[in-house]
Amino acid sequence: MTRLEQVIATLINKNIIVLGAGLTGISCMRFLKTHGLNFAVIDSRDNTLNPAEFSKDYPQCNLYQGEWHFDLIEKAEVILLSPGINIEAQGIAKHINTNCKVMGDVELFCQINEKPVVAVTGSNGKSTVVSLLAHVGKAIGKNVGLGGNIGVPVLSQLTNNVESFILELSSFQLEHISSLKAQGACVLNVSDDHLDRHKTLANYAIIKTQIYNQCQVAVFNRQDNLTRVNNINEATQLVSFGTDEPSEGDFGLKNEHGEFFLMQGTKVLVPLSQLPLAGLHNAVNYLAVLALGQSLSWPVNDMLLHLQSFNGLAHRCQRVNTNDGISWINDSKATNVGASVAAITGLAPTLAGKKLILIAGGEGKGADFSPLKALFAEHVSKIYVLGKDRAKIAQLSEKTEIVNTVQEAVEHAKKIACEGDIVLLSPACASIDMFRNYEERGQTFVNAINANIREAS
């Protein structure tokens, strides 16, 4: 009997509820239907799904919208939970009976999947790392599936002819995963994020490092103690990365007169200047990719050939093409303090006497902004702050100026920026106070830049 058959056998005749009707919930619904399992869907939002279409597609199932319907949740034997739903904060947890199995789509996938998995988490950089790893894998001829917190939901990829899966996992997903058993697992970094849900940084780190449970190769950041591997299986191989020179078998950087080189042990691999993603934070991402790919037995030399053809992800330290000589960088994906710290420290070595002008602010999600203070003093010439928590950021430096919109920030930055200067949108905050998402915020930044350049020409 295959793992899939075993799992389906445990779900037959169970009272199953899919909690949340977004992309994850829909993938769970399709999986259950494919295997002849009936279920109910509950979403607190009105009209997330069209009731008529739902009835047509799932005639044996029930849809409940507009509230959580706790009376139904109390009777559930299995709950498939969308990661964005906080069952504690929304009062759901106390209505779940002790015999009910609560899991996300990734946990269900892990129970079924029989292919090697590489799993990546971290406060920042995980989307870049998994996307780059998938890019390299495909370039060297591997059939890889990319999913988890990115791309196509993993349950929808089970029927694909995939050799190995690359998963980006958020802390929300890791809360409900116990069957991962990854070939390679990595925590890139841990910094203040989602503390409105996880309460303390220590608790957040514990959730993140659960990714190492039962993995074959644990890849960690040796310069971030919160990523370190604790209580690991003796059979697990440890591989580290960092911006310093590495020990034998580990990955790191060598600095020769300001020129950085990727290294494995004492072996020099490639100059960072020959790779498309700038900054030391991206150098670390490259190192993590090489270590994780090696956990899948991909040759490092083969991977190196294809690092150069990956141009990064939208809204992640992405250069905006302009003809004014100013480096405008869209890092709208920097939705927490750690991401902005990484961007500033990564770009600082490239300034060479030029100005770094920062645009920041938004919904801080309860974060501590103090790690930015020293960076503002040392590396940033001017800071424009906006959004809900702009006053908190403004308190960190006398260089700050409060503005009301991204457009206003761009107008002010354009007036003081000279050729060779960097203007960086790296908010250190979520976007939900002013925008639908970070993508809209980033596009607003790009549109404002283009508008200002047209007016100046």
Secondary structure, DSSP 8 states (H G I E B T S, - for coil): --HHHHHHHHHTT--EEEE--SHHHHHHHHHHHHTT---EEEESSTTSS-HHHHHHH-TT-EEEESS--HHHHTT-SEEEE-TT--TTTTT-GGGS-TT-EEE-HHHHHHHH--S-EEEEE-SSSHHHHHHHHHHHHHHTT--EEEEESSSS-GGGGTTS--SEEEEE--HHHHTT------SEEEE----S-SHHHH-SHHHHHHHHHGGGTT-SEEEEETT-GGG---S--TT-EEEEE-SS---TT-EEEEEETTEEEEEETTEEEEEGGGSSS-SHHHHHHHHHHHHHHHHTT--HHHHHHHHTT----TTSSEEE--SSS-EEEE-TT--SHHHHHHHHHHHGGG-TT--EEEEE-SB-TT---THHHHHHHHH-SEEEE-STTHHHHHTT-TTEEE-SSHHHHHHHHHHH--TT-EEEE--SSBSTTTSSSHHHHHHHHHHHHHHHHHHH-
